[in-house]
């Protein structure tokens, strides 16, 4: 592939180990690709490339050109995720891409359209929520330009045949409109990218729940642990044998919640790799019905573990779960969960009560606007992916103390449920629960609510007036229900 213009690593040697005549292990030795990082690590390692428009556009076009050249030469990479593309720089500073993991690459005479789209959808899945339509259009034009150019060099066609071939479907003779064809093509591609991303996420969710190479599953007596494979094995075994050590006096920095049913604390966990700042939670089912049902379904901490990684997979901000421990007792399943603690943050409820009143009025409004826009986008993606958070309130939202940081993290994920297709009334319930919480904290003006609702419905084509009435009715029902039960609204 290097000789054809597709940059890959330079192999040095290959070896195999055979047992009884069959290959049981293989080894590949190659030159290192210097000064290059995987494409999925680029936003974290080189933020200047992502935030500077000219460099970002240059990288997007380089990716489109690289993949267009690969596919025009018949290269079909069956595992084309962002980790298998390394990004470096040429002597002139232009992006230089390198393809790795070549055991998944096959070379055919002409790659079919379905395989090309599958490869693009696999790559796109990593960047859902990080790219705009303009980014995708810019990528697509670079890809199509290179693919069309190289394809014409291999097998010349007339202009009509070439356009019909590259855009996917042959129109009626004499009615070819290039712009209409391309527009229809882009609509089909956008729909395919969304559908393939959702299908890929669901496959990854099932693989994660079963257990794969990224998950450690340990059993120590009555304790069952699931943790990240990157954590030390011996340390996880110690925690699985005695999970109560998570709440040791020398580890806990402060308690956020402490009741007979639930404890939540910020702790500094000692590990072989160094102290880990984590939020640890211990919870047991309160109602006897839940205790009976827990025998056949996920416990509260297991649900938080699975939902946390599922949301992060979809680009929705939430602290990363580190491990969870389930312990069967006579009262049901006592669960322990540890998630990473994001520094310099507090809940939105604490920020509104303690910090927001001390800010100038203009800064208060600017903070509310930025958080409304960010949170509305996160909730829309949450609902589009088939999830709902039934206990969505300000106390379950984490915000940064830095006023320039607009990110909002979702907490308390044992209230998250997954649906094949989210019913409308569940989305309304989520929004009404949040609206009632904002009313209690005194930050729910009509202007803020309208702005949030328009951000949430942006691009959906739905009327905000209909949603306004639905959310208002659901919120009133919530107030009446809590008043009847004697429960305060937080």
N, C-alpha and C positions, 0 to 999 in steps of 0.2 A: 504493500500500500504506500510505503514511502516513495517508491519509484513513480507512482501514479499521482503524487501530489497530496496524499493524505498522510499527515504526520503521525507517526506512532513511535513507540519506544524501539530501541535498537537491541535485538536479542544477541546474546553472546554464545550461550550453549543451552542444550536441553538434555535432560536425562530421565530415565524411568527405572523403577524398581519392580521386578517381576517375581511373582510367587506362583509356582506350579504352572508357569507358562502364561499367566495373565498379568496385566499391568495393575498394580495395587497402589502405586504412588508415582507421581511425576514431579519434576523440578525444572523450572525455567530461570535462567540467569540472564539479566539484561543490564544495560547501562542505565544509571539513574537519570531521570528527567530533572535537571537542575532548575532551581528558581521557578518552580511551578507549583500551583495549588489546585486541588479539585474544584470544579466549578461550583459545587454546593457549599464549599467553605469560603468562597470568595467574599460574600457579604460580610462575614465576620473578620476575615483576615485583612482584606483590603477595602475598607469602607469608602475610600476616596474614589474608587472606580465606580461604585454603585451610586454615590450621591452627586457626582459630577456628570451632568447630562451628556457632554460630548464624549467622555470616556465610556459611559454606559451605552450610548448609541453605537459607538465603535465596536464594543464587545458584542452587542446583540447582532450587528451585521456580520461580524466575524464568525459567530456561531452558525448563523444562517448559511453563509457561504461555505463553511466547512462541511456541514451536513449535506448541503446540496451537491457538493463535489463527491462526497462519499456515496450518496445514493445514485448519482448519475453514472458512477463507475461500477454499480452493481453490488456495493457493499451493504450488507444487511446485518446490523448489530442487534442481536436479540435482547440485550440488556443495556440499552442506551440510557442509563440514568446519569444524573449530573456528576456523580462520583467517578464515573469512567471517562470524564473529559478533564484533562489538566490544562490550566491556563497559565501561560508564561508571557514573555514579551520578546519581540525581535530587537535587533540592535537599534532600530529606529523608534522603538517604543510602541509599536502596534501589537495588539493581542496575537498570541501564537497558541493554537490549540493542539493538544496531543491526545490521541485516542489510545486507551489501554484496555485491559481485560479482553484480549483478542480471541480467547477460546470461544467467546459468544459471537464471533464474526464469521459470516459466510459470504462468499462472493458468487453471485449468480450473473447470468447474461444480462438480464433486465429485471430490476426489482419491481414488484407489482405495487399498485397504489395502496392496497390494504396494509402491506408491510411498511411502506413509507409512513403512513399515517400512524400506525402503531408505534413506530420509533419516535415520532414527534410527540405523541401523547405521553409516552413513557418519560421523555425528557421534561415535558411541560409540568408533569405532576409534582416535581420538586419545587417549582416556582409559582404554584397557585397562591394568589394573594400578594405576590411580590412583583408581578408584572402588570402593566396596563394594556389596554387594547392597542394603543399606539405602539407599545413595545412588541406585541405579537405581530402587528401588521408590518413593522419594520423588519422583524426576523423573517416573516413569510416572503416579503419581496426580495430580500437578499437570497433566501433559499431558492425561490422560484427562478430568479435570474441566473444563478449558478447552475441549477439543475437543467434548465432549458438550454443554456449555452453548451454545457458538456454533452447533453443528450443529442443535440443537433450535430456535434462533432462526431459522435459515434455512429448515429444513424440519421442522415439528413432527411427532412420531411419538408413538405410545403408549409407555408406559414399557417394556413388554416388547420392542417392535420396536426402540426406541432402544438398549436394553441389548444386544440380540442383534446389532445393527448395529455398535455401537462396540467390542464385545468380539470380533467377528470371525467367529463361526459361529452359525447359528440352531439352538438345541436343539429337542428334541421338544416339541410343545405340552403345556403343563401340567407340565413337568419342569424349568422354569427355576430354577436355583439360582445367584444372583448371585456368591456367594463361590466356589463350585466353578468357575464359568465364568472368573472373574478369575484364580483360581489356575492353571487350565489355560492361560490366556492368557499369564501371566507365564512359565511354563515354556517355552512355545513361543517367546516373545520372547527369553529368555535363550539358548536354543539357536540362534536365528537370529543374535543379536548375535555369538556366538562363531564361527559358521560364516562370516558375512560378514566378520568381522575377519580371519580366516585367509585367505580368498579375496582380500581387498583387499591384505593384506601380500604375498601371492605375486605379484599383479599389479605391485605397486610394486617388488618384487625384480627381476622380469623387465625392467621399464622402466629401472631403475637399471643393470642389467648391460648393456643395449643402449646406454645413454647417453641422458640427457635434459638439460633446461636446468639441472639442478643439478650436472652433472658436466662437467668439462673433460677432453677426450681429445686428447693431443698426441703427435706422432711426431717424434723428433729422431734421425735416423740409425738406429742399432740399439736406441735407447732408446724405450720407449713408456710414457707417463705417463697416469695417471688421477688427477684431483684435484678438490677441491671448487670449485665455480664462484665461491664468495665469495673465493677467494685470488687475488692479483694474477697476471694472465696472464704478464707479462714475467718475473716471479720463477719461475713454474712452468716457463717455457721454459729458463731458466738451469739449473734443477735437472735437467730432462729431458736437457739437453745434457751435463751432467757430474754424475751423481748421487753420485759419491765425495766431493763437497764437503760432503755431510752429515756426514762423519766428519773434517772438518778439525780441526786441533788447537785452533784458537781457538773452535770451536763446541762441541766435546764437553766437558761438565762432568765426567762420570765414566762409566766403562764398567760395565755390569751383567753382560755376558757377552762373551767374546772368544775364539773358536776359529777354526780354518781354515774351518769351514762356516758359522758364524753369529757375527754381532756385534750386540750390543744396547747402546745408549748413551743417556744423557740429555743432550740437546743444546739449546743456545740458538740457534735459527736466525734469522739476520738477514733481515728482509723489509721491503719498502717501507712496510708498515703498522706496523712495529715488531717487536722481538724476539718470537719464538714459542717457548715452552718445549714441546719435543716429545720423545717417545721414538722414536728411529730404529733401524731393524733392517735388517740386510743378511743374506741367507740364500741358499744354493744347495743343490739336491737332493744328498743324500749317495749314495744308491744308484743304480746305473746303470739299474735298472728304472724308477725314478721319473723319471729324465732322459728316457727314451724316451717314457714316458706323458705327460710335460709338453708334448709337441708337440700333443696333442689335448685337453688339459684345463687348467684354471686352474693357474697357478703358486702357490707357497705364499703369496706376498705378495698376489696377486690374490684368493686365497681369503680371506685375512685381511681385505682391503678390503671384499669383498662381504659376508662374514659379520658384520663389525663393524657395518656400516650396517643389515643385516637384523635383528640383535639389538636395536640401538637403536630401530629402527622398532617393535619389539614391546615396548618398555619394559623391556628387560633391560639392566642396567648394564654398560657396557664403554667404555673410552676411545674417543673419536671418531676414526676414521681421517681423516687430512688428505690424503694422496696416496700413491700407490704407483708405482714405476718398475720395469719389466721389461726386462732386457738379455740378449739371446741371446749366449752365448759357446760356445766349443768344449766346455766342461764341462757345458753345460746352460744353464738360465735363472737368472741372478743377479738377485735381487729386492731392492728397497729399499722400506721402508714407514715412514711417519711418522705417529704418532698423537699426539693431544694429551696432555700430561703434567698429571695432576691433582695439584696442590700438596698438601704436608703429608700424603703417603701413602707407604706402603711395602708390600712383599708380605706376605701373612699369615705366611709362613715366617720372614721377618726380624722381624716384630713378636713372634711367639711366642718366638723365640730371644733377642731383645734387650730387649724392653719388658715383656712379660707377666710374667717372673719377678720383676720389681721391684715389681709391684702387690700390694696386699693380697689375701688369698684371696677375700674377698667381691667385690672388683672384678674379679678374674680370672674368677670364675664368672658374674658379670653380663655381662662382655664376651663370653664363650663363648656364653651364652644368646642375646644379641641377635644375634650373628653367625650362630648356627645357624638362628635363625628367619628372618633375612633371606635367607641363602644357600639355605635349603630352599625358600622361596617362589620365588626366582629360578630354581632348577633345575627346579622343578615347571613353571613357565611355559616354560622352555627346552624341556623334553621335551613338554609339551602342544602347543607350536608346531611340533614335528617336528624338533628339533635335538638333537644330542648332542655332548659335548666329551670326546673319548677320552683327553685328557691332563689331566684335572681333578685338580690337586694344589694344595697350599698355596702353592707357588712361583708358580703361575699365577692367584692371587687377590690383588687389590689392596685394602688396607684403609686407613682414615684413622687418623692418629695421635691424632685427637680421640676420646676414649672415648665421647662422646655421639653420634658419627656411626655409624650402623649399616649404612650402605651397603657393599656388596662388589662390586667390579668384576672381570669375567672378562678374563683376558689370554691371549695366545698362541692366537689364533683360527684358526691354520692347522690345528689339530686338530679344528675344528668341522665336522660334516657335516649335511646336510639330508636328511630323509626325508619321503616322502608320509605315512607313518604310522610313528612310531618303534617299532621292535621292543622288546619288554620286556627282552630280554637286553642291549640297548645301554644302556638306563637303568640296569640293574643294574651294568653295567661301569663307568659313570660314578660311581655311588655307591661301589662297592668301591674304585675307584682313589683317591677322596678319603679313604675310611676308612683305607686302607693308609698314605697320606701322613700322616694325623693320628696313626696309631699310631707311626710313625717319630719324629714330633715330640713324642710323649708327651702328647697332648691328646685321646685317644680313650677316655674312660671309657665304661662301659656306659650310664650315665645320660645323658651327652651324646649318645651315638649313638641311644638310644631317643627322646630329645626331638627330635633332628634328624629321625628317621624319621617320627615322628608329625606334625611340621610338614610334612614333604614329602607325606605321604599324606592330609593333612587334606581332608575333603570328597570323597575319591575312593571311599570305601566299601570299600577293600581292607584286608586283614588285615596288620598290621605284622609279625606273626610269620613269615608267609611271606616277606616281603621281608628280614627279618633273616637268615633262613637262606640265601636266595639271595645276598645281599651278602657274607655270611661265606664261603660256598664260593668265590665269585668272587675274593675277596681272597686266600684261601689259594692259589688257582691263580696269581694274580699274583706272589705271593712266590716260589713254586716256579719259575715261569718266569724271573724276574729272577735267582734264584740259579743256575739252569742256564746262563744267558747271562753270568753274572759282572757284572751291572749293578746298581749301588746304587739303592735306592728313595728318591726325594726327596719 
